Amino acid sequence: MNGLNTLAWAFDPWTYLLVGFVALLLFGKRLPEVGRSLGRGIAEFKRGLRDVQDEMLREDQERDDAKPKLRSPESGGAEASEKRLPNEESAEGRRRDQEGEAG
């Protein structure tokens, strides 16, 4: 709560008038020129941020495009359903061996 009281002066209209008056005294006739250059600087900064974001998105898309696509089981047809994973084959083989030894 104390921090809000400290910053309360920043939103006072008299503070804005005081800052404007000091700026007018310091910059005088050059105030429109200073404001213009400040606006250009902000616009350039925003443009640079946008370029960086676009580049990052483009790199992410290129990385996603380079990844191999997995096929769904439906697109593989009957061949995909008949194929077994290596672990399944070895587990079934061990089961047969154990049954053969026991019988």
VOFI-815576 format. One record per atom (N, C-alpha, C, O, CB): x, y, z; residue in one letter; atom name; residue number from 0. Coordinates in steps of 0.001 Angstrom, whole numbers. Glycine has a CB too. Example, Ala and Ser with C-alpha at 12.3 -4.5 7.8 and 13.67 -1.06 7.14 Angstrom:
BEGIN
REC        c1        c2        c3   resn   name   resi
REC     13190     -5690      7800      a      N      0
REC     12300     -4500      7800      a     CA      0
REC     13200     -3300      7800      a      C      0
REC     14236     -3319      8465      a      O      0
REC     11308     -4473      9046      a     CB      0
REC     12850     -2250      7080      s      N      1
REC     13670     -1060      7140      s     CA      1
REC     12900        30      7870      s      C      1
REC     13409      1138      8039      s      O      1
REC     14084      -598      5725      s     CB      1
//
This chain:
BEGIN
REC        c1        c2        c3   resn   name   resi
REC       820     -1184         0      m      N      0
REC         0         0         0      m     CA      0
REC       869      1255         0      m      C      0
REC       511      2262      -610      m      O      0
REC      -936        -6      1199      m     CB      0
REC      1988      1194       670      n      N      1
REC      2875      2338       752      n     CA      1
REC      3439      2687      -629      n      C      1
REC      3651      3859      -940      n      O      1
REC      4010      2058      1740      n     CB      1
REC      3681      1659     -1455      g      N      2
REC      4206      1893     -2797      g     CA      2
REC      3228      2660     -3664      g      C      2
REC      3634      3467     -4500      g      O      2
REC      4550       581     -3459      g     CB      2
REC      1928      2413     -3467      l      N      3
REC       920      3140     -4231      l     CA      3
REC       900      4611     -3860      l      C      3
REC       713      5469     -4723      l      O      3
REC      -454      2532     -4010      l     CB      3
REC      1092      4908     -2586      n      N      4
REC      1132      6306     -2154      n     CA      4
REC      2350      7012     -2729      n      C      4
REC      2297      8200     -3048      n      O      4
REC      1142      6399      -623      n     CB      4
REC      3438      6282     -2858      t      N      5
REC      4658      6868     -3403      t     CA      5
REC      4479      7207     -4880      t      C      5
REC      4973      8235     -5343      t      O      5
REC      5844      5911     -3217      t     CB      5
REC      3778      6353     -5620      l      N      6
REC      3590      6585     -7052      l     CA      6
REC      2373      7444     -7359      l      C      6
REC      2137      7771     -8522      l      O      6
REC      3466      5271     -7769      l     CB      6
REC      1606      7811     -6365      a      N      7
REC       392      8586     -6598      a     CA      7
REC       696      9935     -7249      a      C      7
REC      -121     10433     -8024      a      O      7
REC      -352      8799     -5288      a     CB      7
REC      1829     10527     -6958      w      N      8
REC      2163     11823     -7532      w     CA      8
REC      2360     11738     -9042      w      C      8
REC      2218     12746     -9734      w      O      8
REC      3415     12377     -6876      w     CB      8
REC      2688     10546     -9572      a      N      9
REC      2949     10406    -11001      a     CA      9
REC      1684     10576    -11829      a      C      9
REC      1771     10876    -13019      a      O      9
REC      3572      9056    -11289      a     CB      9
REC       504     10390    -11227      f      N     10
REC      -742     10474    -11973      f     CA     10
REC     -1485     11782    -11715      f      C     10
REC     -2624     11951    -12151      f      O     10
REC     -1630      9304    -11624      f     CB     10
REC      -858     12675    -11026      d      N     11
REC     -1447     13971    -10716      d     CA     11
REC     -1335     14869    -11955      d      C     11
REC      -260     14944    -12552      d      O     11
REC      -744     14627     -9478      d     CB     11
REC     -2418     15555    -12359      p      N     12
REC     -2351     16429    -13545      p     CA     12
REC     -1323     17554    -13390      p      C     12
REC      -729     17983    -14379      p      O     12
REC     -3724     17033    -13824      p     CB     12
REC     -1108     18032    -12168      w      N     13
REC      -133     19100    -11967      w     CA     13
REC      1284     18614    -12279      w      C     13
REC      2133     19387    -12722      w      O     13
REC      -208     19626    -10528      w     CB     13
REC      1526     17312    -12038      t      N     14
REC      2854     16763    -12350      t     CA     14
REC      3101     16794    -13857      t      C     14
REC      4194     17135    -14312      t      O     14
REC      2988     15314    -11816      t     CB     14
REC      2072     16433    -14623      y      N     15
REC      2212     16473    -16084      y     CA     15
REC      2450     17899    -16575      y      C     15
REC      3251     18118    -17485      y      O     15
REC       961     15887    -16760      y     CB     15
REC      1764     18859    -15983      l      N     16
REC      1983     20257    -16359      l     CA     16
REC      3399     20711    -16016      l      C     16
REC      4030     21422    -16798      l      O     16
REC       964     21161    -15662      l     CB     16
REC      3893     20308    -14868      l      N     17
REC      5246     20676    -14459      l     CA     17
REC      6284     20067    -15412      l      C     17
REC      7224     20746    -15828      l      O     17
REC      5512     20214    -13009      l     CB     17
REC      6111     18803    -15748      v      N     18
REC      7054     18144    -16676      v     CA     18
REC      7001     18827    -18038      v      C     18
REC      8039     19063    -18655      v      O     18
REC      6726     16623    -16822      v     CB     18
REC      5796     19146    -18509      g      N     19
REC      5662     19851    -19792      g     CA     19
REC      6324     21218    -19773      g      C     19
REC      6968     21611    -20746      g      O     19
REC      4198     20007    -20152      g     CB     19
REC      6173     21941    -18679      f      N     20
REC      6786     23259    -18553      f     CA     20
REC      8311     23162    -18549      f      C     20
REC      8986     23957    -19203      f      O     20
REC      6300     23949    -17279      f     CB     20
REC      8853     22187    -17812      v      N     21
REC     10309     22006    -17776      v     CA     21
REC     10822     21614    -19162      v      C     21
REC     11870     22095    -19593      v      O     21
REC     10705     20926    -16727      v     CB     21
REC     10090     20745    -19861      a      N     22
REC     10499     20351    -21215      a     CA     22
REC     10485     21557    -22147      a      C     22
REC     11379     21714    -22978      a      O     22
REC      9575     19242    -21764      a     CB     22
REC      9476     22402    -22010      l      N     23
REC      9396     23604    -22836      l     CA     23
REC     10567     24541    -22549      l      C     23
REC     11117     25139    -23474      l      O     23
REC      8066     24330    -22597      l     CB     23
REC     10952     24676    -21289      l      N     24
REC     12089     25519    -20950      l     CA     24
REC     13399     24947    -21490      l      C     24
REC     14242     25682    -22005      l      O     24
REC     12179     25690    -19442      l     CB     24
REC     13560     23638    -21369      l      N     25
REC     14822     23025    -21801      l     CA     25
REC     14962     22982    -23315      l      C     25
REC     16026     23291    -23850      l      O     25
REC     14933     21622    -21245      l     CB     25
REC     13885     22597    -24014      f      N     26
REC     14009     22375    -25455      f     CA     26
REC     13483     23540    -26286      f      C     26
REC     13910     23715    -27427      f      O     26
REC     13277     21117    -25840      f     CB     26
REC     12581     24330    -25751      g      N     27
REC     12091     25523    -26442      g     CA     27
REC     11522     25224    -27809      g      C     27
REC     10578     24447    -27946      g      O     27
REC     13192     26524    -26578      g     CB     27
REC     12112     25856    -28834      k      N     28
REC     11639     25698    -30205      k     CA     28
REC     11888     24297    -30742      k      C     28
REC     11230     23864    -31688      k      O     28
REC     12304     26713    -31102      k     CB     28
REC     12824     23598    -30148      r      N     29
REC     13166     22265    -30650      r     CA     29
REC     12241     21180    -30110      r      C     29
REC     12420     20011    -30451      r      O     29
REC     14599     21931    -30292      r     CB     29
REC     11254     21527    -29275      l      N     30
REC     10378     20526    -28673      l     CA     30
REC      9634     19683    -29715      l      C     30
REC      9576     18466    -29545      l      O     30
REC      9380     21204    -27764      l     CB     30
REC      9059     20256    -30787      p      N     31
REC      8419     19415    -31808      p     CA     31
REC      9415     18465    -32486      p      C     31
REC      9084     17323    -32806      p      O     31
REC      7749     20297    -32864      p     CB     31
REC     10621     18953    -32695      e      N     32
REC     11660     18120    -33315      e     CA     32
REC     12049     16968    -32393      e      C     32
REC     12238     15840    -32848      e      O     32
REC     12904     18970    -33657      e     CB     32
REC     12168     17252    -31103      v      N     33
REC     12499     16210    -30130      v     CA     33
REC     11368     15174    -30061      v      C     33
REC     11628     13971    -30014      v      O     33
REC     12753     16833    -28730      v     CB     33
REC     10123     15640    -30055      g      N     34
REC      8981     14733    -30032      g     CA     34
REC      8928     13856    -31272      g      C     34
REC      8625     12666    -31187      g      O     34
REC      7692     15518    -29904      g     CB     34
REC      9226     14450    -32433      r      N     35
REC      9243     13698    -33691      r     CA     35
REC     10309     12615    -33663      r      C     35
REC     10054     11474    -34050      r      O     35
REC      9482     14638    -34876      r     CB     35
REC     11497     12972    -33208      s      N     36
REC     12579     11982    -33168      s     CA     36
REC     12293     10886    -32139      s      C     36
REC     12647      9724    -32340      s      O     36
REC     13915     12669    -32845      s     CB     36
REC     11650     11271    -31039      l      N     37
REC     11256     10273    -30044      l     CA     37
REC     10225      9305    -30633      l      C     37
REC     10305      8097    -30409      l      O     37
REC     10687     10964    -28783      l     CB     37
REC      9264      9834    -31380      g      N     38
REC      8259      8996    -32045      g     CA     38
REC      8890      8064    -33064      g      C     38
REC      8503      6899    -33161      g      O     38
REC      7210      9865    -32725      g     CB     38
REC      9858      8564    -33825      r      N     39
REC     10565      7713    -34802      r     CA     39
REC     11334      6600    -34099      r      C     39
REC     11367      5460    -34562      r      O     39
REC     11533      8558    -35659      r     CB     39
REC     11948      6949    -32980      g      N     40
REC     12694      5938    -32226      g     CA     40
REC     11791      4833    -31702      g      C     40
REC     12140      3654    -31755      g      O     40
REC     13429      6586    -31069      g     CB     40
REC     10630      5224    -31198      i      N     41
REC      9683      4228    -30703      i     CA     41
REC      9181      3360    -31854      i      C     41
REC      9081      2141    -31712      i      O     41
REC      8498      4912    -29986      i     CB     41
REC      8868      3977    -32988      a      N     42
REC      8402      3213    -34151      a     CA     42
REC      9477      2236    -34631      a      C     42
REC      9170      1095    -34977      a      O     42
REC      8004      4166    -35295      a     CB     42
REC     10718      2677    -34653      e      N     43
REC     11822      1803    -35077      e     CA     43
REC     11992       637    -34098      e      C     43
REC     12259      -491    -34512      e      O     43
REC     13144      2610    -35184      e     CB     43
REC     11839       908    -32830      f      N     44
REC     11949      -144    -31818      f     CA     44
REC     10848     -1186    -32014      f      C     44
REC     11120     -2385    -31970      f      O     44
REC     11872       458    -30397      f     CB     44
REC      9616      -744    -32230      k      N     45
REC      8506     -1661    -32458      k     CA     45
REC      8736     -2483    -33736      k      C     45
REC      8459     -3682    -33762      k      O     45
REC      7177      -879    -32553      k     CB     45
REC      9236     -1846    -34774      r      N     46
REC      9513     -2548    -36031      r     CA     46
REC     10584     -3615    -35816      r      C     46
REC     10482     -4718    -36354      r      O     46
REC      9962     -1550    -37127      r     CB     46
REC     11598     -3290    -35039      g      N     47
REC     12644     -4264    -34737      g     CA     47
REC     12108     -5448    -33945      g      C     47
REC     12471     -6592    -34217      g      O     47
REC     13770     -3600    -33968      g     CB     47
REC     11246     -5180    -32964      l      N     48
REC     10625     -6268    -32204      l     CA     48
REC      9791     -7161    -33109      l      C     48
REC      9835     -8386    -32991      l      O     48
REC      9753     -5705    -31076      l     CB     48
REC      9035     -6554    -34007      r      N     49
REC      8199     -7323    -34927      r     CA     49
REC      9061     -8195    -35840      r      C     49
REC      8717     -9347    -36107      r      O     49
REC      7316     -6379    -35769      r     CB     49
REC     10184     -7646    -36318      d      N     50
REC     11084     -8423    -37167      d     CA     50
REC     11658     -9622    -36422      d      C     50
REC     11753    -10715    -36980      d      O     50
REC     12215     -7539    -37684      d     CB     50
REC     12037     -9424    -35178      v      N     51
REC     12582    -10523    -34376      v     CA     51
REC     11513    -11593    -34153      v      C     51
REC     11803    -12786    -34247      v      O     51
REC     13112     -9998    -33017      v     CB     51
REC     10289    -11176    -33859      q      N     52
REC      9202    -12137    -33659      q     CA     52
REC      8925    -12917    -34939      q      C     52
REC      8736    -14133    -34898      q      O     52
REC      7928    -11417    -33193      q     CB     52
REC      8900    -12218    -36084      d      N     53
REC      8670    -12897    -37362      d     CA     53
REC      9769    -13908    -37646      d      C     53
REC      9493    -15013    -38115      d      O     53
REC      8586    -11880    -38505      d     CB     53
REC     11012    -13536    -37365      e      N     54
REC     12131    -14441    -37607      e     CA     54
REC     12030    -15681    -36715      e      C     54
REC     12287    -16796    -37169      e      O     54
REC     13465    -13719    -37364      e     CB     54
REC     11660    -15487    -35461      m      N     55
REC     11525    -16628    -34559      m     CA     55
REC     10398    -17554    -35015      m      C     55
REC     10548    -18776    -34978      m      O     55
REC     11267    -16146    -33125      m     CB     55
REC      9272    -16983    -35445      l      N     56
REC      8164    -17797    -35937      l     CA     56
REC      8562    -18563    -37195      l      C     56
REC      8207    -19730    -37356      l      O     56
REC      6944    -16918    -36221      l     CB     56
REC      9297    -17906    -38077      r      N     57
REC      9747    -18549    -39320      r     CA     57
REC     10675    -19716    -39004      r      C     57
REC     10566    -20774    -39624      r      O     57
REC     10463    -17530    -40238      r     CB     57
REC     11588    -19539    -38050      e      N     58
REC     12496    -20625    -37672      e     CA     58
REC     11737    -21791    -37051      e      C     58
REC     12059    -22951    -37308      e      O     58
REC     13557    -20115    -36695      e     CB     58
REC     10726    -21485    -36232      d      N     59
REC      9915    -22549    -35638      d     CA     59
REC      9170    -23331    -36715      d      C     59
REC      9080    -24557    -36645      d      O     59
REC      8919    -21964    -34627      d     CB     59
REC      8637    -22626    -37708      q      N     60
REC      7916    -23298    -38788      q     CA     60
REC      8859    -24147    -39621      q      C     60
REC      8501    -25255    -40020      q      O     60
REC      7203    -22277    -39677      q     CB     60
REC     10060    -23647    -39891      e      N     61
REC     11037    -24425    -40653      e     CA     61
REC     11436    -25679    -39885      e      C     61
REC     11592    -26749    -40473      e      O     61
REC     12283    -23575    -40969      e     CB     61
REC     11599    -25548    -38581      r      N     62
REC     11964    -26690    -37758      r     CA     62
REC     10833    -27726    -37750      r      C     62
REC     11085    -28929    -37815      r      O     62
REC     12292    -26235    -36322      r     CB     62
REC      9577    -27244    -37670      d      N     63
REC      8432    -28153    -37699      d     CA     63
REC      8313    -28841    -39051      d      C     63
REC      7962    -30019    -39117      d      O     63
REC      7144    -27398    -37381      d     CB     63
REC      8603    -28116    -40131      d      N     64
REC      8532    -28708    -41466      d     CA     64
REC      9623    -29752    -41672      d      C     64
REC      9433    -30701    -42432      d      O     64
REC      8642    -27622    -42534      d     CB     64
REC     10759    -29590    -41008      a      N     65
REC     11876    -30522    -41182      a     CA     65
REC     11662    -31818    -40414      a      C     65
REC     12289    -32831    -40725      a      O     65
REC     13176    -29873    -40735      a     CB     65
REC     10776    -31801    -39407      k      N     66
REC     10528    -33015    -38628      k     CA     66
REC      9791    -34028    -39499      k      C     66
REC      8930    -33648    -40292      k      O     66
REC      9710    -32696    -37340      k     CB     66
REC     10116    -35308    -39361      p      N     67
REC      9377    -36316    -40133      p     CA     67
REC      7944    -36415    -39608      p      C     67
REC      7694    -36370    -38404      p      O     67
REC     10085    -37706    -40055      p     CB     67
REC      7035    -36548    -40533      k      N     68
REC      5627    -36653    -40164      k     CA     68
REC      5294    -38103    -39854      k      C     68
REC      5714    -39006    -40578      k      O     68
REC      4715    -36110    -41291      k     CB     68
REC      4547    -38330    -38792      l      N     69
REC      4109    -39663    -38429      l     CA     69
REC      2786    -39944    -39120      l      C     69
REC      1920    -39074    -39215      l      O     69
REC      3980    -39812    -36892      l     CB     69
REC      2644    -41167    -39599      r      N     70
REC      1402    -41549    -40239      r     CA     70
REC       454    -42122    -39196      r      C     70
REC       882    -42721    -38208      r      O     70
REC      1654    -42564    -41369      r     CB     70
REC      -810    -41933    -39426      s      N     71
REC     -1794    -42509    -38515      s     CA     71
REC     -1950    -43989    -38839      s      C     71
REC     -1676    -44388    -39971      s      O     71
REC     -3163    -41767    -38620      s     CB     71
REC     -2375    -44811    -37900      p      N     72
REC     -2534    -46245    -38159      p     CA     72
REC     -3532    -46527    -39276      p      C     72
REC     -3383    -47525    -39982      p      O     72
REC     -2975    -46954    -36894      p     CB     72
REC     -4536    -45689    -39458      e      N     73
REC     -5526    -45903    -40507      e     CA     73
REC     -4913    -45768    -41889      e      C     73
REC     -5320    -46470    -42814      e      O     73
REC     -6675    -44926    -40354      e     CB     73
REC     -3940    -44876    -42047      s      N     74
REC     -3347    -44656    -43360      s     CA     74
REC     -2400    -45779    -43747      s      C     74
REC     -2065    -45921    -44923      s      O     74
REC     -2612    -43332    -43387      s     CB     74
REC     -1963    -46574    -42788      g      N     75
REC     -1042    -47668    -43091      g     CA     75
REC     -1738    -48885    -43654      g      C     75
REC     -1072    -49735    -44244      g      O     75
REC      -285    -48057    -41861      g     CB     75
REC     -3042    -49013    -43502      g      N     76
REC     -3781    -50144    -44029      g     CA     76
REC     -3536    -51389    -43194      g      C     76
REC     -3198    -51303    -42013      g      O     76
REC     -3400    -50398    -45478      g     CB     76
REC     -3712    -52556    -43824      a      N     77
REC     -3589    -53834    -43125      a     CA     77
REC     -2147    -54114    -42730      a      C     77
REC     -1890    -54793    -41736      a      O     77
REC     -4119    -54968    -43996      a     CB     77
REC     -1215    -53594    -43505      e      N     78
REC       198    -53843    -43201      e     CA     78
REC       572    -53277    -41834      e      C     78
REC      1320    -53903    -41082      e      O     78
REC      1097    -53230    -44287      e     CB     78
REC        57    -52107    -41517      a      N     79
REC       399    -51466    -40249      a     CA     79
REC      -177    -52246    -39071      a      C     79
REC       442    -52310    -38009      a      O     79
REC      -112    -50021    -40225      a     CB     79
REC     -1361    -52841    -39251      s      N     80
REC     -1955    -53568    -38136      s     CA     80
REC     -1262    -54910    -37916      s      C     80
REC     -1276    -55433    -36801      s      O     80
REC     -3445    -53782    -38379      s     CB     80
REC      -651    -55477    -38967      e      N     81
REC        23    -56759    -38831      e     CA     81
REC      1420    -56615    -38249      e      C     81
REC      1944    -57556    -37652      e      O     81
REC        96    -57448    -40169      e     CB     81
REC      2024    -55454    -38415      k      N     82
REC      3379    -55241    -37903      k     CA     82
REC      3339    -55176    -36385      k      C     82
REC      2399    -54644    -35795      k      O     82
REC      4002    -53944    -38489      k     CB     82
REC      4366    -55721    -35770      r      N     83
REC      4466    -55679    -34318      r     CA     83
REC      5716    -54912    -33922      r      C     83
REC      6693    -54836    -34668      r      O     83
REC      4486    -57105    -33722      r     CB     83
REC      5654    -54367    -32766      l      N     84
REC      6820    -53684    -32237      l     CA     84
REC      7851    -54715    -31811      l      C     84
REC      7482    -55841    -31476      l      O     84
REC      6437    -52766    -31055      l     CB     84
REC      9130    -54366    -31813      p      N     85
REC     10175    -55325    -31418      p     CA     85
REC      9954    -55880    -30018      p      C     85
REC     10233    -57056    -29783      p      O     85
REC     11541    -54665    -31489      p     CB     85
REC      9468    -55085    -29095      n      N     86
REC      9231    -55568    -27733      n     CA     86
REC      8129    -56619    -27708      n      C     86
REC      8212    -57589    -26954      n      O     86
REC      8866    -54403    -26808      n     CB     86
REC      7106    -56433    -28521      e      N     87
REC      6017    -57399    -28565      e     CA     87
REC      6510    -58734    -29113      e      C     87
REC      6156    -59798    -28604      e      O     87
REC      4858    -56864    -29419      e     CB     87
REC      7337    -58662    -30164      e      N     88
REC      7854    -59902    -30756      e     CA     88
REC      8739    -60654    -29770      e      C     88
REC      8626    -61873    -29648      e      O     88
REC      8641    -59599    -32038      e     CB     88
REC      9612    -59951    -29071      s      N     89
REC     10510    -60626    -28141      s     CA     89
REC      9740    -61188    -26949      s      C     89
REC     10080    -62260    -26449      s      O     89
REC     11601    -59664    -27661      s     CB     89
REC      8708    -60481    -26486      a      N     90
REC      7912    -60974    -25367      a     CA     90
REC      7157    -62228    -25776      a      C     90
REC      7053    -63176    -24998      a      O     90
REC      6933    -59894    -24876      a     CB     90
REC      6631    -62235    -26993      e      N     91
REC      5914    -63420    -27458      e     CA     91
REC      6867    -64589    -27641      e      C     91
REC      6515    -65726    -27324      e      O     91
REC      5183    -63126    -28770      e     CB     91
REC      8061    -64331    -28144      g      N     92
REC      9058    -65384    -28314      g     CA     92
REC      9487    -65971    -26979      g      C     92
REC      9657    -67185    -26865      g      O     92
REC     10269    -64848    -29054      g     CB     92
REC      9662    -65144    -25984      r      N     93
REC     10033    -65647    -24652      r     CA     93
REC      8918    -66492    -24064      r      C     93
REC      9178    -67500    -23406      r      O     93
REC     10363    -64485    -23704      r     CB     93
REC      7674    -66085    -24298      r      N     94
REC      6543    -66835    -23787      r     CA     94
REC      6505    -68232    -24421      r      C     94
REC      6242    -69220    -23735      r      O     94
REC      5227    -66076    -24059      r     CB     94
REC      6768    -68310    -25728      r      N     95
REC      6799    -69600    -26413      r     CA     95
REC      7914    -70475    -25864      r      C     95
REC      7727    -71671    -25642      r      O     95
REC      6976    -69404    -27920      r     CB     95
REC      9084    -69862    -25645      d      N     96
REC     10215    -70626    -25125      d     CA     96
REC      9896    -71174    -23739      d      C     96
REC     10208    -72325    -23435      d      O     96
REC     11481    -69755    -25078      d     CB     96
REC      9283    -70359    -22910      q      N     97
REC      8959    -70806    -21552      q     CA     97
REC      7903    -71908    -21587      q      C     97
REC      7966    -72850    -20796      q      O     97
REC      8463    -69622    -20695      q     CB     97
REC      6941    -71801    -22491      e      N     98
REC      5936    -72841    -22611      e     CA     98
REC      6555    -74149    -23107      e      C     98
REC      6174    -75235    -22671      e      O     98
REC      4820    -72392    -23552      e     CB     98
REC      7523    -74023    -24034      g      N     99
REC      8185    -75221    -24566      g     CA     99
REC      9020    -75908    -23502      g      C     99
REC      9053    -77137    -23449      g      O     99
REC      9067    -74862    -25763      g     CB     99
REC      9696    -75146    -22651      e      N    100
REC     10511    -75725    -21593      e     CA    100
REC      9636    -76372    -20523      e      C    100
REC      9992    -77415    -19976      e      O    100
REC     11411    -74656    -20968      e     CB    100
REC      8511    -75768    -20227      a      N    101
REC      7638    -76276    -19182      a     CA    101
REC      6896    -77529    -19667      a      C    101
REC      6596    -78401    -18851      a      O    101
REC      6636    -75187    -18744      a     CB    101
REC      6594    -77648    -20951      g      N    102
REC      5775    -78739    -21464      g     CA    102
REC      6513    -79927    -21883      g      C    102
REC      5909    -80902    -22331      g      O    102
REC      5000    -78296    -22564      g     CB    102
//
